[in-house]
Amino acid sequence: MSEHDHLHDHDHSGHAMRPLTIALVINTVFFVVELAGALYSGSLTLLADAVHMLTDSASLGLALLAAWLATRPPDAVRSYGYARAEVLAALANGLLLVATVGYILYEAVGRFVDPPAVQPEVIVVVGLLGLGANLAAAYVLVDDRENLNVRGAFLHLVADAASSVATVGVGIALLYTDYLVLDPLFAVLISLVILYSTRGLLADSVNVLLQGTPRDVDVEGLRGFLADLDGVEDVHDVHVWALSSNQYALSAHLVVGEGVDTDRVLTRSRSGLHERFGVDHATIQIESSTFEHTVSLDCYDPDDRRG
């Protein structure tokens, strides 16, 4: 006997579309301004910030597309729906950030040897404007950060805001000194900030795609909850994974004693899993302790895989 519990909620993705659109417009408009300022001033730091802002626009566009896909209902091809499109977008955004870091570091190496002259006044003005644009776009997304897709876009904007602060610092320093090497030096520092902000996003995205256990789910506590239900004598084959950043799934086998009300066990397990552990989609199989053997059918024998 088993019960399949569907508690899918597409409102998270649909709600995220509006703030993502607003953030995309803000970011894209200012990217043009910052790129023009970078080319005019000759600053690598400002150019790095502009390139990072371009990746922000790309990440926001990708996140918006993924949020739209995630609102599509399940069908015969995607029985769980399209929620993992947001996880794929988050992974793509993380990889895009890493590629951005590589480009900035490549450019910085040459400038350490022969740093060109820059126009610090332009760097300061454009940097301050960029900081304002980044903070405004990030503020729009702040309430939707539980969504992994939105969090990826949000981290892009926060890292870009940090790089804008560094850009302003470079401009101010160059107003009063002739240490041109500060420009590529701060570009490298910006790159390290970007790289640091990306590691968690990549790890979480890969964990979801590999069907790893969500970090905020206490599996032992969950197993203990199921084992403590009245009538349950044993719990085995417990698996917890994430369908998306905000949808958790579980499958488990519960062994119950003779005469136990299995409907009551299923109802209590379902409600407890949802309320205490955030599991939205649960498959519970009930087994009787009076059976001498329990038959489990798998798609393959893990000890006898053939290529």
MISEGU-605246 format. One record per residue (C-alpha): x, y, z; residue number from 1; chain. Coordinates in nm, 4 decimals, padded with zeros to 6 digits. Layout:
BEGIN
REC        X        Y        Z pos unit
REC        X        Y        Z NUM    A
...
END
This chain:
BEGIN
REC        X        Y        Z pos unit
REC  00.0000  00.0000  00.0000   1    A
REC  00.1338  00.3458 -00.0803   2    A
REC  00.0271  00.7051 -00.0926   3    A
REC  00.1558  00.9675 -00.3302   4    A
REC  00.1249  01.3193 -00.1934   5    A
REC  00.1503  01.6122 -00.4359   6    A
REC  00.1807  01.9564 -00.2828   7    A
REC  00.3354  02.1372 -00.5754   8    A
REC  00.3346  02.5148 -00.5621   9    A
REC  00.4155  02.7062 -00.8776  10    A
REC  00.3433  03.0438 -00.7147  11    A
REC  00.7095  03.0786 -00.6102  12    A
REC  00.8275  03.0808 -00.9697  13    A
REC  00.5394  03.2893 -01.1012  14    A
REC  00.5856  03.5484 -00.8270  15    A
REC  00.9561  03.5735 -00.9073  16    A
REC  00.8979  03.6746 -01.2691  17    A
REC  00.8004  04.0356 -01.1985  18    A
REC  01.0998  04.1274 -00.9773  19    A
REC  01.3325  03.9464 -01.2179  20    A
REC  01.1949  04.1542 -01.5060  21    A
REC  01.2411  04.4805 -01.3148  22    A
REC  01.5955  04.3862 -01.2144  23    A
REC  01.6769  04.2915 -01.5749  24    A
REC  01.5631  04.6291 -01.7084  25    A
REC  01.7610  04.8222 -01.4444  26    A
REC  02.0746  04.6191 -01.5018  27    A
REC  02.0689  04.6210 -01.8812  28    A
REC  02.0144  04.9962 -01.9054  29    A
REC  02.3069  05.0675 -01.6782  30    A
REC  02.5350  04.8163 -01.8488  31    A
REC  02.5381  05.0440 -02.1544  32    A
REC  02.6287  05.3433 -01.9354  33    A
REC  02.9084  05.1590 -01.7557  34    A
REC  03.0560  05.0110 -02.0744  35    A
REC  03.0722  05.3577 -02.2287  36    A
REC  03.2412  05.4887 -01.9126  37    A
REC  03.4937  05.2039 -01.9154  38    A
REC  03.5892  05.2621 -02.2770  39    A
REC  03.6161  05.6378 -02.2238  40    A
REC  03.8231  05.6162 -01.9049  41    A
REC  04.0424  05.3207 -02.0081  42    A
REC  03.9927  05.1543 -01.6677  43    A
REC  04.0176  04.7747 -01.6454  44    A
REC  03.8421  04.7841 -01.3087  45    A
REC  03.5490  04.9673 -01.4637  46    A
REC  03.5543  04.7349 -01.7650  47    A
REC  03.5541  04.4351 -01.5294  48    A
REC  03.2539  04.5827 -01.3525  49    A
REC  03.0805  04.6400 -01.6885  50    A
REC  03.1509  04.2830 -01.8017  51    A
REC  03.0214  04.1570 -01.4704  52    A
REC  02.7082  04.3653 -01.5199  53    A
REC  02.6639  04.2083 -01.8632  54    A
REC  02.6755  03.8653 -01.7012  55    A
REC  02.4189  03.9956 -01.4521  56    A
REC  02.1852  04.0798 -01.7399  57    A
REC  02.2460  03.7399 -01.8954  58    A
REC  02.1829  03.5665 -01.5625  59    A
REC  01.8649  03.7652 -01.5020  60    A
REC  01.7392  03.6839 -01.8517  61    A
REC  01.8180  03.3176 -01.7975  62    A
REC  01.6543  03.3223 -01.4550  63    A
REC  01.3446  03.4867 -01.6011  64    A
REC  01.3184  03.2219 -01.8739  65    A
REC  01.3649  02.9449 -01.6176  66    A
REC  01.1018  03.0977 -01.3869  67    A
REC  00.8565  03.0973 -01.6763  68    A
REC  00.9367  02.7352 -01.7623  69    A
REC  00.8922  02.6349 -01.3981  70    A
REC  00.5296  02.7552 -01.4050  71    A
REC  00.4393  02.5009 -01.6735  72    A
REC  00.2389  02.2069 -01.5404  73    A
REC  00.3621  01.8455 -01.5513  74    A
REC  00.3008  01.6523 -01.8706  75    A
REC  00.3711  01.3085 -02.0174  76    A
REC  00.7326  01.4019 -02.0919  77    A
REC  00.8111  01.5825 -01.7633  78    A
REC  00.5967  01.4098 -01.5004  79    A
REC  00.7489  01.6239 -01.2218  80    A
REC  00.6994  01.9425 -01.4199  81    A
REC  00.9692  02.1894 -01.5240  82    A
REC  01.0801  02.3200 -01.1833  83    A
REC  01.4378  02.2008 -01.2355  84    A
REC  01.4762  02.4471 -01.5229  85    A
REC  01.5470  02.6987 -01.2463  86    A
REC  01.8217  02.4783 -01.1043  87    A
REC  01.9805  02.4451 -01.4481  88    A
REC  01.9666  02.8238 -01.4832  89    A
REC  02.1336  02.8649 -01.1437  90    A
REC  02.4122  02.6265 -01.2492  91    A
REC  02.4571  02.8105 -01.5793  92    A
REC  02.4764  03.1413 -01.3934  93    A
REC  02.7460  03.0040 -01.1636  94    A
REC  02.9520  02.8821 -01.4585  95    A
REC  02.9060  03.2186 -01.6304  96    A
REC  03.0453  03.3914 -01.3216  97    A
REC  03.3490  03.1626 -01.3241  98    A
REC  03.4089  03.2427 -01.6927  99    A
REC  03.3860  03.6140 -01.6097 100    A
REC  03.6530  03.5735 -01.3435 101    A
REC  03.8812  03.4018 -01.5942 102    A
REC  03.8459  03.6896 -01.8399 103    A
REC  03.9170  03.9569 -01.5786 104    A
REC  04.2229  03.7731 -01.4441 105    A
REC  04.3585  03.7294 -01.7969 106    A
REC  04.3278  04.1026 -01.8627 107    A
REC  04.4753  04.1935 -01.5244 108    A
REC  04.7971  03.9963 -01.5774 109    A
REC  04.9018  04.2121 -01.8720 110    A
REC  04.8210  04.5349 -01.6909 111    A
REC  05.0376  04.4488 -01.3917 112    A
REC  05.3362  04.4625 -01.6255 113    A
REC  05.2397  04.7836 -01.8033 114    A
REC  04.9402  04.9591 -01.6392 115    A
REC  04.7900  05.2223 -01.8727 116    A
REC  04.6726  05.5666 -01.7660 117    A
REC  04.3064  05.5997 -01.6695 118    A
REC  04.0618  05.8827 -01.5949 119    A
REC  03.9769  05.8528 -01.2243 120    A
REC  03.6954  06.1120 -01.2272 121    A
REC  03.4962  05.9011 -01.4737 122    A
REC  03.5688  05.5869 -01.2724 123    A
REC  03.4283  05.7415 -00.9528 124    A
REC  03.1120  05.8805 -01.1125 125    A
REC  03.0271  05.5687 -01.3119 126    A
REC  03.1185  05.3452 -01.0180 127    A
REC  02.8756  05.5281 -00.7893 128    A
REC  02.6006  05.5075 -01.0486 129    A
REC  02.6728  05.1367 -01.0930 130    A
REC  02.6558  05.0776 -00.7206 131    A
REC  02.3141  05.2443 -00.7079 132    A
REC  02.1876  05.0341 -00.9996 133    A
REC  02.3176  04.7095 -00.8452 134    A
REC  02.1620  04.7819 -00.5070 135    A
REC  01.8280  04.8766 -00.6634 136    A
REC  01.8155  04.5579 -00.8721 137    A
REC  01.9233  04.3408 -00.5759 138    A
REC  01.6593  04.5019 -00.3522 139    A
REC  01.3890  04.3981 -00.5973 140    A
REC  01.4941  04.0336 -00.5592 141    A
REC  01.5651  04.0247 -00.1849 142    A
REC  01.2307  03.8696 -00.0845 143    A
REC  01.2601  03.5773 -00.3288 144    A
REC  01.6071  03.4475 -00.2375 145    A
REC  01.4781  03.1105 -00.1149 146    A
REC  01.4405  03.0212 -00.4799 147    A
REC  01.7784  02.8883 -00.5987 148    A
REC  01.7313  03.0456 -00.9399 149    A
REC  01.6598  03.3900 -00.7945 150    A
REC  01.9439  03.3468 -00.5448 151    A
REC  02.1831  03.2960 -00.8358 152    A
REC  02.0717  03.6224 -00.9941 153    A
REC  02.0795  03.7977 -00.6558 154    A
REC  02.4391  03.6846 -00.5925 155    A
REC  02.5395  03.8210 -00.9319 156    A
REC  02.4044  04.1610 -00.8291 157    A
REC  02.5577  04.1569 -00.4798 158    A
REC  02.8981  04.0624 -00.6202 159    A
REC  02.8631  04.3392 -00.8772 160    A
REC  02.7737  04.5869 -00.6019 161    A
REC  03.0924  04.4843 -00.4200 162    A
REC  03.2922  04.5371 -00.7374 163    A
REC  03.1312  04.8808 -00.7800 164    A
REC  03.2526  04.9748 -00.4310 165    A
REC  03.6017  04.8593 -00.5301 166    A
REC  03.5740  05.0592 -00.8522 167    A
REC  03.4908  05.3770 -00.6613 168    A
REC  03.7810  05.3083 -00.4263 169    A
REC  04.0212  05.2761 -00.7198 170    A
REC  03.8953  05.5990 -00.8711 171    A
REC  03.9375  05.7929 -00.5473 172    A
REC  04.2858  05.6486 -00.4920 173    A
REC  04.3943  05.7427 -00.8437 174    A
REC  04.2667  06.0969 -00.7956 175    A
REC  04.5395  06.1520 -00.5358 176    A
REC  04.8125  05.9067 -00.6390 177    A
REC  04.9752  05.7781 -00.9556 178    A
REC  04.9714  05.4109 -00.8507 179    A
REC  04.8204  05.2847 -01.1744 180    A
REC  04.8789  04.9276 -01.0653 181    A
REC  04.5816  04.9708 -00.8306 182    A
REC  04.3491  04.9333 -01.1298 183    A
REC  04.4435  04.5716 -01.2185 184    A
REC  04.4962  04.4925 -00.8499 185    A
REC  04.1393  04.5807 -00.7621 186    A
REC  04.0193  04.3975 -01.0723 187    A
REC  04.1769  04.0821 -00.9258 188    A
REC  04.0142  04.1487 -00.5880 189    A
REC  03.6769  04.1865 -00.7596 190    A
REC  03.7363  03.8539 -00.9326 191    A
REC  03.8014  03.6812 -00.6001 192    A
REC  03.4794  03.8260 -00.4561 193    A
REC  03.2874  03.6951 -00.7569 194    A
REC  03.4484  03.3527 -00.7241 195    A
REC  03.3698  03.3323 -00.3522 196    A
REC  03.0062  03.4245 -00.4063 197    A
REC  02.9717  03.1522 -00.6691 198    A
REC  03.0915  02.8467 -00.4783 199    A
REC  02.7742  02.7941 -00.2740 200    A
REC  02.5500  02.8463 -00.5752 201    A
REC  02.7383  02.5858 -00.7796 202    A
REC  02.7452  02.3377 -00.4902 203    A
REC  02.3710  02.3685 -00.4243 204    A
REC  02.2837  02.3419 -00.7945 205    A
REC  02.4953  02.0309 -00.8450 206    A
REC  02.3534  01.8764 -00.5271 207    A
REC  01.9977  01.9154 -00.6575 208    A
REC  02.0843  01.7769 -01.0007 209    A
REC  02.2576  01.4757 -00.8401 210    A
REC  01.9487  01.4212 -00.6216 211    A
REC  02.1493  01.4805 -00.3073 212    A
REC  01.9800  01.5326  00.0273 213    A
REC  01.8905  01.9009  00.0826 214    A
REC  02.1272  02.0604  00.3328 215    A
REC  01.8469  02.1866  00.5564 216    A
REC  01.6777  01.8467  00.5948 217    A
REC  01.7708  01.6433  00.9032 218    A
REC  01.7479  01.2919  00.7607 219    A
REC  01.8078  01.1192  01.0936 220    A
REC  01.5445  01.3365  01.2581 221    A
REC  01.3064  01.2602  00.9731 222    A
REC  01.3725  00.8876  01.0013 223    A
REC  01.3161  00.9088  01.3765 224    A
REC  00.9848  01.0898  01.3255 225    A
REC  00.8595  00.8126  01.0962 226    A
REC  00.9842  00.5393  01.3320 227    A
REC  00.8025  00.6990  01.6279 228    A
REC  00.4621  00.6961  01.4586 229    A
REC  00.2103  00.4718  01.6363 230    A
REC  00.2093  00.1267  01.4827 231    A
REC  00.5355  00.1653  01.2900 232    A
REC  00.7882 -00.1065  01.3759 233    A
REC  01.0617 -00.0317  01.1235 234    A
REC  01.1625  00.2260  00.8645 235    A
REC  01.3901  00.1564  00.5690 236    A
REC  01.4789  00.2735  00.2191 237    A
REC  01.4388  00.6401  00.3136 238    A
REC  01.5405  00.8753  00.0323 239    A
REC  01.5082  01.2554  00.0343 240    A
REC  01.5924  01.4757 -00.2610 241    A
REC  01.5019  01.8136 -00.4098 242    A
REC  01.2860  01.8540 -00.7176 243    A
REC  01.3818  02.2220 -00.7188 244    A
REC  01.5177  02.4737 -00.4707 245    A
REC  01.1838  02.4901 -00.2876 246    A
REC  01.0251  02.1498 -00.3539 247    A
REC  01.1447  01.8451 -00.1594 248    A
REC  01.0506  01.4850 -00.2328 249    A
REC  01.0742  01.1668 -00.0273 250    A
REC  01.0190  00.7946 -00.0627 251    A
REC  01.0206  00.5518  00.2301 252    A
REC  00.9025  00.2077  00.3394 253    A
REC  00.7247  00.1735  00.6737 254    A
REC  00.6793 -00.1653  00.8383 255    A
REC  00.3661 -00.1737  01.0566 256    A
REC  00.2232 -00.4276  01.2996 257    A
REC -00.0823 -00.6414  01.2449 258    A
REC -00.4139 -00.4589  01.2723 259    A
REC -00.2611 -00.1098  01.2476 260    A
REC -00.4762  00.1546  01.0782 261    A
REC -00.2554  00.2183  00.7731 262    A
REC -00.4633  00.5147  00.6563 263    A
REC -00.3946  00.6862  00.9875 264    A
REC -00.0211  00.6143  00.9552 265    A
REC -00.0170  00.7580  00.6041 266    A
REC -00.2091  01.0693  00.7054 267    A
REC  00.0133  01.1416  01.0081 268    A
REC  00.3341  01.0767  00.8144 269    A
REC  00.2249  01.3005  00.5289 270    A
REC  00.1265  01.5970  00.7448 271    A
REC  00.4345  01.5643  00.9678 272    A
REC  00.6749  01.5417  00.6765 273    A
REC  00.5299  01.8557  00.5241 274    A
REC  00.5027  02.0640  00.8406 275    A
REC  00.8262  01.9611  01.0147 276    A
REC  01.0608  01.8856  00.7264 277    A
REC  00.9207  02.0796  00.4294 278    A
REC  00.8633  01.7686  00.2157 279    A
REC  00.6086  01.8551 -00.0545 280    A
REC  00.5987  01.5278 -00.2440 281    A
REC  00.5981  01.2054 -00.0409 282    A
REC  00.5676  00.8428 -00.1501 283    A
REC  00.5144  00.6104  00.1461 284    A
REC  00.4959  00.2346  00.1070 285    A
REC  00.3357  00.0408  00.3915 286    A
REC  00.4583 -00.3129  00.4592 287    A
REC  00.3196 -00.5666  00.7080 288    A
REC  00.5488 -00.7132  00.9710 289    A
REC  00.3627 -01.0458  00.9377 290    A
REC  00.4994 -01.1010  00.5861 291    A
REC  00.7894 -01.3433  00.5785 292    A
REC  00.9396 -01.1688  00.2769 293    A
REC  00.9136 -00.8244  00.1267 294    A
REC  00.9556 -00.8084 -00.2474 295    A
REC  01.1212 -00.4994 -00.3924 296    A
REC  01.1456 -00.4551 -00.7666 297    A
REC  01.4249 -00.2321 -00.9007 298    A
REC  01.4927 -00.1176 -01.2537 299    A
REC  01.8415 -00.2701 -01.2274 300    A
REC  02.0553 -00.4777 -00.9974 301    A
REC  02.3250 -00.2400 -00.8615 302    A
REC  02.5626 -00.5400 -00.8208 303    A
REC  02.5135 -00.6563 -01.1759 304    A
REC  02.5282 -00.3527 -01.4041 305    A
REC  02.6045 -00.4182 -01.7625 306    A
REC  02.7414 -00.1539 -02.0007 307    A
END
